[in-house]
Amino acid sequence: MRTVFIALMLLLPSLTMAAGGNVHLDKANYDLRDKASLQNGAMLFMNYCFGCHSTQYQRYNRVAEDLSIPLDLMEQNLIFTGVKPGELMENAIQEDDAAKWFGAPAPDLTLVARVRGADWIYTYLRSFYVDEARPFGVNNKVFPSVGMPHVLQELQGVPNAVYETRMIDGEEQHIYVGIESDGSGEMSDDEFDHAVLDLVNFLVYAAEPIQLERKRLGYWVMGFLFIFFIISYLLKKEYWRDVH
């Protein structure tokens, strides 16, 4: 137990750094009932993320069925490794190669929405900014010194960190206020934010495909327990009616 405690204490600084300090997390208003959003998110994931990251606990045919994507379209447009639709969604990158190129193997993203949270992912993907000192020329406000390139740059354009000069305690300080694109991307700022939200929506679904069904069954269970409580209360009153 003591060894585990020491290991966790040693890990805390790295977790704090990965969390990005005090950067405000924007609200990700995703909707798992929006099939169009989920389908677009799946397309974005497969085209921009799957080259390095897998979702190895999902199967192509299950995703196609859940998101109402015809299986033939799934095979033609979203399966890039030549596997059968019943196979797991694993990419072809080797861990040794990923570690050499990015400093560490690219993590599997099946459960990232449950580990990090939707708001963290949504803010992180929109917080890359130009930093020539970094190997890929970009850094991230949510995850400083991250080894990942800005894979969505062609959609967003070149992002720059924006600062404002404010007087705090009688001193001028440069305060980070957000990211501003140079307008060279394929999307406007609003379109890019919406696309990232679709991607987050897909990752939330990937982390728990049964979530909507679980919640639906939960309402039925709560309803049953409520009715059972009423019946039990009436039976109790009946049994004890003649007891003085």
C-alpha positions as CSV (number, residue, x, y, z in Angstrom):
1,M,0.0,0.0,0.0
2,R,2.8,2.4,0.9
3,T,4.5,1.7,-2.5
4,V,1.2,2.5,-4.3
5,F,0.8,5.8,-2.3
6,I,4.4,6.9,-3.2
7,A,3.8,6.1,-6.9
8,L,0.7,8.2,-6.9
9,M,2.4,11.1,-5.2
10,L,5.2,11.0,-7.8
11,L,2.6,11.0,-10.6
12,L,0.7,14.0,-9.3
13,P,3.0,16.7,-10.8
14,S,2.7,15.1,-14.3
15,L,-1.0,15.0,-14.0
16,T,-1.2,18.6,-12.9
17,M,0.9,19.6,-15.9
18,A,-1.2,17.6,-18.3
19,A,-4.3,19.2,-16.9
20,G,-3.1,22.6,-18.2
21,G,-3.1,24.6,-15.0
22,N,-5.9,27.1,-14.6
23,V,-7.0,27.3,-18.2
24,H,-10.8,27.7,-18.3
25,L,-12.6,24.7,-19.9
26,D,-15.3,25.6,-22.4
27,K,-18.6,23.7,-22.1
28,A,-19.0,20.9,-24.7
29,N,-22.8,20.9,-25.4
30,Y,-22.8,17.5,-27.2
31,D,-25.9,15.5,-28.0
32,L,-25.7,11.7,-28.3
33,R,-29.1,11.7,-30.0
34,D,-27.8,13.8,-32.9
35,K,-26.9,11.1,-35.5
36,A,-25.7,13.6,-38.0
37,S,-23.2,15.0,-35.5
38,L,-22.0,11.6,-34.5
39,Q,-21.6,10.6,-38.2
40,N,-19.5,13.7,-38.9
41,G,-17.5,13.1,-35.7
42,A,-16.7,9.6,-36.9
43,M,-15.6,10.9,-40.2
44,L,-13.4,13.5,-38.6
45,F,-11.9,11.0,-36.2
46,M,-11.1,8.5,-39.0
47,N,-9.6,11.1,-41.3
48,Y,-7.6,13.2,-38.8
49,C,-7.0,11.1,-35.6
50,F,-7.0,7.5,-36.6
51,G,-3.6,7.7,-38.3
52,C,-2.0,7.7,-34.8
53,H,-4.8,7.0,-32.4
54,S,-7.0,3.9,-32.3
55,T,-10.3,3.1,-30.6
56,Q,-9.4,-0.6,-30.1
57,Y,-12.4,-1.4,-27.9
58,Q,-14.8,-0.6,-30.7
59,R,-15.8,-2.6,-33.8
60,Y,-16.5,-1.0,-37.2
61,N,-19.9,-2.8,-37.6
62,R,-21.1,-1.8,-34.2
63,V,-20.2,1.9,-34.9
64,A,-22.0,1.7,-38.3
65,E,-25.1,0.2,-36.7
66,D,-25.2,2.6,-33.7
67,L,-24.7,5.7,-35.9
68,S,-27.0,4.5,-38.7
69,I,-24.2,4.4,-41.3
70,P,-24.8,1.9,-44.1
71,L,-22.2,-0.8,-43.8
72,D,-21.1,-0.5,-47.4
73,L,-20.4,3.2,-46.9
74,M,-18.5,2.4,-43.8
75,E,-16.3,-0.1,-45.7
76,Q,-15.8,2.4,-48.6
77,N,-15.1,5.5,-46.6
78,L,-14.2,4.8,-43.0
79,I,-12.2,1.6,-43.0
80,F,-8.6,2.4,-44.1
81,T,-6.7,-0.7,-43.0
82,G,-8.4,-3.2,-45.2
83,V,-9.9,-5.2,-42.3
84,K,-13.4,-6.7,-42.2
85,P,-16.2,-4.7,-40.6
86,G,-16.4,-7.0,-37.6
87,E,-12.8,-6.3,-36.6
88,L,-11.6,-3.9,-33.9
89,M,-10.8,-0.3,-34.8
90,E,-7.0,-0.6,-34.5
91,N,-4.6,1.5,-36.6
92,A,-1.4,0.4,-38.3
93,I,1.1,2.6,-36.6
94,Q,3.8,0.8,-34.6
95,E,4.3,1.9,-31.0
96,D,8.1,2.2,-31.5
97,D,7.6,4.5,-34.5
98,A,5.0,6.6,-32.6
99,A,7.4,6.9,-29.6
100,K,10.3,8.0,-31.9
101,W,8.2,10.6,-33.8
102,F,6.1,12.0,-31.0
103,G,8.1,11.2,-27.8
104,A,5.6,8.6,-26.6
105,P,3.2,6.1,-28.1
106,A,-0.1,7.7,-29.2
107,P,-2.7,6.6,-26.6
108,D,-5.9,4.7,-27.5
109,L,-8.9,7.1,-27.4
110,T,-11.7,4.7,-26.7
111,L,-12.1,5.9,-23.1
112,V,-10.6,9.3,-23.3
113,A,-13.9,11.1,-22.8
114,R,-14.4,9.2,-19.6
115,V,-10.9,9.9,-18.4
116,R,-10.6,13.5,-19.4
117,G,-14.1,14.6,-19.8
118,A,-15.9,16.2,-22.8
119,D,-15.1,19.7,-21.8
120,W,-11.4,19.0,-21.6
121,I,-11.2,17.4,-25.0
122,Y,-13.3,20.2,-26.6
123,T,-11.1,22.9,-25.1
124,Y,-7.9,21.1,-25.8
125,L,-8.6,20.6,-29.5
126,R,-9.3,24.3,-29.8
127,S,-6.3,25.5,-27.8
128,F,-3.3,24.8,-30.1
129,Y,-1.3,27.9,-31.0
130,V,1.9,28.7,-32.9
131,D,5.1,28.1,-31.0
132,E,8.2,27.8,-33.1
133,A,10.2,26.4,-30.2
134,R,8.2,23.2,-30.3
135,P,9.1,20.3,-32.6
136,F,5.9,20.5,-34.6
137,G,5.7,24.3,-34.4
138,V,2.7,24.4,-32.1
139,N,1.9,24.2,-28.4
140,N,-1.3,23.9,-26.4
141,K,-2.7,26.0,-23.6
142,V,-4.6,23.1,-22.0
143,F,-1.7,20.5,-22.3
144,P,1.6,22.5,-22.4
145,S,4.5,20.9,-24.3
146,V,2.2,18.2,-25.7
147,G,4.0,16.1,-28.4
148,M,1.0,16.0,-30.7
149,P,0.9,18.2,-33.9
150,H,-2.2,20.3,-34.6
151,V,-3.9,17.8,-36.9
152,L,-6.9,20.0,-37.5
153,Q,-4.9,23.0,-38.7
154,E,-6.1,22.7,-42.3
155,L,-9.6,23.1,-41.0
156,Q,-9.0,25.9,-38.5
157,G,-6.1,27.8,-40.1
158,V,-2.9,28.9,-38.3
159,P,-3.9,29.6,-34.7
160,N,-2.3,32.3,-32.6
161,A,-2.5,32.9,-28.9
162,V,-4.1,36.2,-28.0
163,Y,-3.0,38.2,-24.9
164,E,-4.3,41.4,-23.4
165,T,-2.4,43.8,-21.2
166,R,-4.1,44.4,-17.9
167,M,-3.3,46.2,-14.7
168,I,-3.1,43.7,-11.8
169,D,-2.0,44.9,-8.4
170,G,-0.5,48.0,-10.0
171,E,1.5,46.1,-12.5
172,E,1.0,45.5,-16.2
173,Q,0.6,41.8,-17.0
174,H,-0.1,39.9,-20.3
175,I,-3.2,37.8,-19.8
176,Y,-4.1,35.0,-22.1
177,V,-7.6,35.5,-23.5
178,G,-8.0,32.9,-26.3
179,I,-6.9,31.6,-29.7
180,E,-7.4,33.5,-33.0
181,S,-7.1,31.9,-36.4
182,D,-5.4,33.7,-39.3
183,G,-8.4,32.8,-41.5
184,S,-6.5,30.4,-43.8
185,G,-8.4,27.3,-42.8
186,E,-11.2,25.6,-44.7
187,M,-13.7,26.5,-42.0
188,S,-14.9,29.7,-40.2
189,D,-14.4,29.9,-36.5
190,D,-18.0,28.8,-35.8
191,E,-17.8,26.0,-38.3
192,F,-14.5,24.8,-36.7
193,D,-16.0,24.9,-33.2
194,H,-19.0,22.9,-34.4
195,A,-16.7,20.3,-36.1
196,V,-14.7,19.9,-32.9
197,L,-18.0,19.4,-31.0
198,D,-19.0,16.7,-33.4
199,L,-15.7,15.0,-32.9
200,V,-16.1,15.2,-29.1
201,N,-19.6,13.8,-29.5
202,F,-18.2,10.8,-31.2
203,L,-15.6,10.3,-28.6
204,V,-18.2,10.5,-25.8
205,Y,-20.2,7.9,-27.7
206,A,-17.1,5.7,-28.1
207,A,-16.4,5.8,-24.4
208,E,-19.9,4.4,-23.6
209,P,-21.9,3.3,-26.6
210,I,-24.7,2.1,-24.3
211,Q,-25.1,5.4,-22.5
212,L,-28.5,6.4,-23.9
213,E,-29.9,2.9,-23.4
214,R,-28.6,2.8,-19.9
215,K,-30.3,6.1,-19.0
216,R,-33.5,5.0,-20.7
217,L,-33.6,1.8,-18.6
218,G,-32.8,3.8,-15.6
219,Y,-36.0,5.8,-15.9
220,W,-38.0,2.6,-16.2
221,V,-36.2,1.2,-13.1
222,M,-37.0,4.4,-11.1
223,G,-40.6,4.3,-12.2
224,F,-40.9,0.6,-11.2
225,L,-39.4,1.3,-7.8
226,F,-41.8,4.3,-7.3
227,I,-44.8,2.2,-8.1
228,F,-43.5,-0.7,-5.9
229,F,-43.0,1.7,-3.1
230,I,-46.7,2.9,-3.3
231,I,-47.9,-0.7,-3.4
232,S,-45.7,-1.7,-0.4
233,Y,-47.0,1.3,1.5
234,L,-50.6,0.4,0.9
235,L,-50.0,-3.2,1.8
236,K,-48.3,-2.1,5.0
237,K,-51.3,0.1,5.9
238,E,-53.6,-2.8,5.2
239,Y,-51.7,-5.3,7.3
240,W,-51.4,-2.9,10.3
241,R,-54.9,-1.5,10.1
242,D,-56.4,-3.7,12.8
243,V,-53.3,-3.5,15.1
244,H,-53.9,-1.2,18.1
